[in-house]
C-alpha cells in the first residue's frame, strides 16, 4: 500500500484556511500556494537519500550529509501545478522540470493529454508530481501513466487538497506512488469539485473563470 502523509503543521493549516476563503485575492492566492509549496516541499523531500561529503569547517574536517546522486524532477500538471512548482523551485533550484498538459473533459471528467515534455533520463531521477487538487484522480493517474511510459520509476505526488475518491483511485492504479497532502476533504460534488475545497485552483491562481 502507498503511504499518505497528511501535513498537519500549524503554518500549513493556517495558510490553507486563508487560501480556501473565497475572499482571498488572486495575488494572495498565488503567494499562499507558493508558501505552501515551500512548506510541503520540506515534507515531500524529507527522506531523500543522503550520502556524506568530506568538508573542512573553519575548525576541522568532517563527513557531512548531502543529497545522494539521484536528481529531482518536479512534474507539473498544467496549469494549476505551476503555482506549486514556483515554490518548489525556490527550495531546489537545480531540479529539472517536466510539464504535463492535461485538460479535464467536462462531460466524462476524464483527463486528456495535450502536452508532454520531460528530461530524458527520467529512470535515474526522483520524480515529484505536483497538482494542487487530487479530485477524481483521473489527471494524476494519467500523468503518472505518461511518466512511467517515459521511464520514470520512482514517483511521489504532492497536492494541497485530496478527496477520498481521488486517494482510492491513486492507490488502485499506482500503489507504488506515495502521496503528500495538506488536507483530506469530505468528498467530491456532482461536478467533480472537492468539497468543502477551495474552488477552481487554476482559475483562482491565474484570475480566470
Ligand atoms: N480541480 C480544482 O481546481 N478544484 C476542484 O475542486 C477539483 C478539481
Boltz pocket constraint, residues with backbone or C-beta under 6 A from the ligand:
constraints:
  - pocket:
      binder: B
      contacts: [[A, 80], [A, 133], [A, 135], [A, 192], [A, 193], [A, 194], [A, 195], [A, 197], [A, 198], [A, 199], [A, 200], [A, 201], [A, 202]]
      max_distance: 6.0
